Amino acid sequence: MVLKSTSNRWVWILFRLSLTVVLILGVFGLFLWALGKNPLKAFQDTLRLNLLNPRGLSEVVVRMSPLLLTALGVAVPFRAGLINVGAEGQFLMGALLGTWAAFNIAGLPPALHLVLVLLAGMVGGGLWGAVPGALRALGWVNETITTLLLNYLAPLIVGYFVFGPWRAPELAMYPQTPELPVVPYFPVLPGTRLHLGFFLGLFFLGLYAYMTGRSRWGLELRAVGGNPEAARRLGMPVERWLLAAMVLGGALAGLAGVAEVVAIHGRLKMAVSPGYGFMGFLVNWLAFANPLGILIMSFLLAIIASSGFTLQITQRLPYAAVNVLMALILFVVLAKPFRQGVRR
């Protein structure tokens, strides 16, 4: 009976994910058709240049790497009943504190130095997530509001250091820091830009799947998210769980930020994120916080993001059209709970 129930649950999950993929591709096709482009030709070009081409596929996976971690940064609080809209700010603060560690920690073996830089990035994102987590645990402010507003504060703090004390004097026209000293030691697949961040994302995705599905920690987290009052009456420290979920989510988003700085840019700059935190939020909502769904949806949105450059050449489509498409997909996703509320 248990095996049958588990099998049915996975069939339903796969059906729901497949339906979501078809819906996204359908929205993509309609959007291209509305702009006067040929959707079938666009799909063909994307398949040929971004998936069947080894270099193109590696670039898709490169874009997928931060999406895995930022989506997990949203999924962990989501399991506790929290809506973390602040993965973008946590991403940037992880990049900032990781950059500080790269420049200020010296005299260590390269491998240890790199580990400390990555941990510093997690601390930066975790601290940024702790602020809304503490405010929610105390019952003062809803975390959706605080995480959203903190997204506007984080770029200003990063900008202060990039335009101010950390600015590289030889790059006056393009404000950014000097190259991080740990860049040569960060593992990157030869001939590509595929880096360690992708494998860290897979590791934490597997850990998330195990912890939420097979551990007491995951059970208590789901209990807090499902019915916090019942969990409180059972003796669970609900406020502590809320804070821990936001800190852990922020730490994962911060890890994505520091990995992106070290592996892709080599230095901290204002354009370090094209919106990975917001895209991670979208990935999680499309995936229903399911580990397999996060893997599939992050890959799918990475394809869409990578196809923007392809469609610029083959369809003469501005890259901003990809951002418009992401927004349309988000509206479709957010319409689901609205429809449920109307039916109730």
C-alpha positions in Angstrom: 0.0 0.0 0.0 2.8 2.4 0.9 4.7 1.5 -2.3 1.6 2.1 -4.3 1.0 5.5 -2.6 4.6 6.5 -3.2 4.4 5.5 -6.9 1.2 7.4 -7.4 2.7 10.5 -5.8 5.7 10.4 -8.2 3.4 9.9 -11.2 1.5 13.0 -10.1 4.7 15.0 -9.6 6.1 14.0 -13.0 2.7 14.8 -14.6 2.6 18.2 -13.0 6.2 19.0 -13.9 5.6 17.9 -17.5 2.5 20.0 -17.7 4.5 23.0 -16.4 7.2 22.5 -19.0 4.6 22.3 -21.8 3.0 25.5 -20.5 6.3 27.4 -20.4 7.2 26.3 -23.9 3.7 27.3 -25.1 4.0 30.7 -23.5 7.4 31.1 -25.1 6.0 30.2 -28.5 3.0 32.5 -28.2 5.3 35.3 -27.1 7.5 34.9 -30.1 4.5 34.6 -32.5 3.1 37.8 -31.0 6.4 39.6 -31.9 6.1 38.4 -35.5 8.8 35.7 -35.2 8.6 32.0 -36.2 8.4 29.9 -33.0 9.3 26.7 -34.7 12.4 28.3 -36.2 13.3 29.7 -32.8 12.9 26.3 -31.1 15.0 24.7 -33.8 17.8 27.3 -33.5 17.8 27.0 -29.7 18.0 23.2 -29.9 20.8 23.3 -32.5 23.0 26.0 -30.9 22.2 25.7 -27.2 21.6 22.0 -26.7 23.2 20.0 -29.5 26.3 22.1 -29.5 28.8 21.1 -26.8 29.9 24.6 -26.1 26.4 25.9 -26.1 25.3 23.2 -23.7 28.1 24.0 -21.3 26.9 27.6 -21.3 23.4 26.5 -20.4 24.8 24.5 -17.5 26.9 27.5 -16.4 23.7 29.6 -16.2 21.9 26.7 -14.5 24.5 26.7 -11.7 23.4 29.8 -9.7 19.7 29.0 -10.4 20.1 25.7 -8.5 21.4 27.4 -5.4 19.1 30.4 -5.5 16.1 28.2 -6.0 17.2 26.1 -3.0 17.6 29.4 -1.1 13.9 30.0 -1.8 12.8 26.3 -1.3 14.1 25.8 2.2 12.1 28.8 3.7 9.2 27.7 1.5 9.1 24.4 3.3 8.7 26.4 6.6 5.8 28.4 5.2 7.9 31.4 4.4 8.1 33.3 1.1 11.7 34.4 0.5 11.7 37.0 -2.3 15.1 38.2 -1.3 17.4 35.6 -2.9 18.8 38.4 -5.2 19.9 40.5 -2.2 21.3 37.4 -0.5 23.2 36.5 -3.7 24.8 40.0 -3.8 25.7 40.0 -0.1 27.3 36.6 -0.4 29.3 37.9 -3.3 30.3 41.0 -1.2 31.5 39.1 1.9 33.2 36.5 -0.2 35.1 39.2 -2.0 36.1 40.7 1.3 37.4 37.3 2.5 39.4 36.9 -0.7 41.2 40.2 -0.2 41.7 40.1 3.5 42.5 36.5 4.4 46.1 35.8 3.6 48.9 33.4 4.4 46.9 30.3 4.0 47.2 27.4 1.5 45.2 28.1 -1.7 42.6 25.3 -1.1 41.9 26.5 2.5 41.7 30.1 1.3 39.2 29.1 -1.3 37.1 27.2 1.2 37.0 30.2 3.5 36.0 32.5 0.7 33.0 30.2 -0.1 32.1 30.0 3.5 32.3 33.7 3.9 29.9 34.0 0.9 27.5 31.7 2.7 27.8 33.7 5.9 27.0 36.9 4.0 23.9 35.5 2.4 22.9 33.9 5.7 23.2 37.1 7.7 21.2 39.0 5.0 18.5 36.3 5.3 18.6 36.4 9.2 17.2 39.9 9.2 13.8 39.1 7.7 13.9 35.8 9.5 14.3 37.4 12.9 11.6 40.0 12.2 9.2 37.3 11.2 10.1 35.1 14.2 9.4 38.0 16.5 6.1 38.6 14.7 7.0 42.2 13.7 7.1 42.2 9.9 6.1 39.7 7.2 9.2 38.2 5.5 7.8 38.8 2.0 8.0 42.6 2.5 11.4 42.7 4.2 13.1 40.3 1.7 11.7 42.3 -1.2 12.9 45.6 0.2 16.3 44.3 1.1 16.8 43.5 -2.6 17.0 47.2 -3.2 19.4 47.9 -0.4 22.0 45.2 -1.3 23.0 46.7 -4.7 23.6 50.0 -3.0 26.0 48.5 -0.5 27.8 46.6 -3.3 28.0 49.8 -5.3 29.5 51.6 -2.4 32.5 49.2 -2.3 32.8 48.8 -6.1 32.8 52.5 -6.8 34.7 53.4 -3.6 37.3 51.6 -1.5 37.6 48.4 -3.5 37.7 50.1 -7.0 40.5 49.0 -9.2 42.4 52.1 -10.3 43.4 50.7 -13.6 39.8 50.1 -14.5 38.5 53.7 -14.1 35.9 53.4 -16.9 34.4 50.2 -15.6 34.0 50.3 -11.8 34.9 46.9 -10.4 37.4 45.4 -7.9 40.8 44.0 -8.8 40.9 40.3 -9.7 40.3 38.0 -6.7 43.5 36.1 -5.6 41.6 32.8 -5.4 40.4 32.8 -9.0 43.3 30.6 -10.3 42.5 27.9 -7.7 38.7 27.7 -8.4 38.1 24.4 -10.3 36.8 24.9 -13.8 36.2 22.3 -16.5 39.0 22.8 -19.1 37.8 24.3 -22.4 34.5 25.6 -20.8 33.3 27.9 -18.1 31.6 25.1 -16.2 32.8 25.4 -12.6 32.6 23.9 -9.1 29.5 25.9 -8.3 27.4 23.6 -10.5 28.5 20.5 -8.6 28.0 22.3 -5.2 24.4 23.0 -6.5 23.9 19.3 -7.2 25.3 18.3 -3.8 23.0 20.7 -1.9 20.1 19.7 -4.1 20.6 16.0 -3.1 21.1 17.0 0.5 17.9 19.0 0.4 16.0 16.0 -1.1 17.3 13.7 1.6 16.8 16.1 4.5 13.2 17.1 3.5 12.1 13.6 2.6 13.9 11.3 5.0 14.9 13.1 8.1 13.3 14.4 11.3 14.6 17.8 10.4 12.6 17.8 7.2 9.5 16.5 9.0 9.6 19.2 11.6 10.3 21.8 8.9 7.2 20.7 7.0 5.1 20.6 10.2 6.1 24.2 11.0 5.2 25.2 7.4 1.9 23.2 7.3 0.5 24.3 10.7 2.7 26.4 12.9 0.1 26.6 15.7 -0.1 22.8 15.9 3.7 22.5 15.8 3.9 25.0 18.6 1.5 23.0 20.7 3.5 19.9 20.1 6.5 21.6 21.6 8.4 22.5 18.5 10.4 25.8 18.6 8.6 27.4 15.7 10.3 30.8 15.9 13.7 29.1 15.9 12.8 27.1 12.8 11.6 30.2 11.0 14.9 31.9 11.7 16.9 28.8 10.8 15.1 28.3 7.5 15.7 31.9 6.4 19.4 31.8 7.4 20.0 28.5 5.6 18.1 29.8 2.5 20.2 33.0 2.5 23.4 31.0 2.9 22.6 28.9 -0.2 21.9 32.1 -2.3 25.1 33.7 -0.9 27.1 30.6 -2.0 25.7 31.1 -5.5 26.8 34.8 -5.4 30.4 34.1 -4.3 30.8 31.2 -6.8 29.6 33.4 -9.6 32.1 36.1 -8.7 35.1 33.8 -8.4 34.3 31.5 -11.4 32.7 33.7 -14.0 33.7 37.3 -13.4 36.9 37.0 -11.4 36.1 40.2 -9.6 33.2 41.9 -8.0 31.2 44.3 -10.2 27.7 45.8 -10.3 26.6 43.5 -13.1 27.5 40.3 -11.2 23.9 39.1 -11.4 21.4 39.4 -14.3 18.6 38.6 -11.8 19.6 35.1 -10.7 17.9 35.6 -7.4 14.5 36.5 -9.0 14.9 33.6 -11.5 15.6 31.2 -8.6 12.4 32.4 -7.0 10.6 31.6 -10.3 12.3 28.2 -10.5 11.1 27.2 -7.0 7.5 28.2 -7.7 7.5 26.4 -11.0 8.9 23.3 -9.2 6.6 23.4 -6.2 9.8 23.1 -4.0 10.3 19.6 -5.3 14.0 18.6 -5.7 13.4 16.9 -9.1 11.3 19.9 -10.2 14.1 22.3 -9.2 16.6 20.4 -11.3 14.3 20.4 -14.4 13.0 23.9 -14.1 16.5 25.4 -13.5 17.7 23.7 -16.6 14.7 24.9 -18.6 15.0 28.5 -17.5 18.7 28.3 -18.1 17.9 27.3 -21.7 15.5 30.2 -22.1 18.1 32.7 -20.7 20.8 31.3 -22.9 18.6 31.4 -26.0 18.3 35.2 -25.6 21.7 35.6 -27.2 20.9 33.0 -29.9 17.6 34.7 -30.8 19.4 38.0 -31.0 21.3 36.7 -34.0 18.9 34.3 -35.6 15.6 36.1 -35.0 16.8 39.7 -34.4 15.0 39.6 -31.1 16.3 42.0 -28.3 17.6 40.2 -25.2 15.2 42.2 -23.1 12.4 40.0 -24.6 13.7 37.1 -22.4 13.1 39.2 -19.3 9.5 40.0 -20.5 9.0 36.2 -21.0 10.2 35.5 -17.5 7.7 38.0 -16.2 4.9 36.4 -18.2 5.8 33.0 -16.8 5.8 34.4 -13.3 2.3 35.8 -13.8 1.1 32.4 -15.0 2.6 30.8 -11.9 1.1 33.3 -9.5 -2.3 32.9 -11.1 -2.6 29.4 -9.7 -3.1 30.2 -6.0 -5.4 33.1 -7.1 -7.6 30.6 -9.0 -7.7 28.3 -6.0 -8.8 31.1 -3.8 -11.6 32.0 -6.2 -12.8 28.4 -6.2 -12.9 28.4 -2.4 
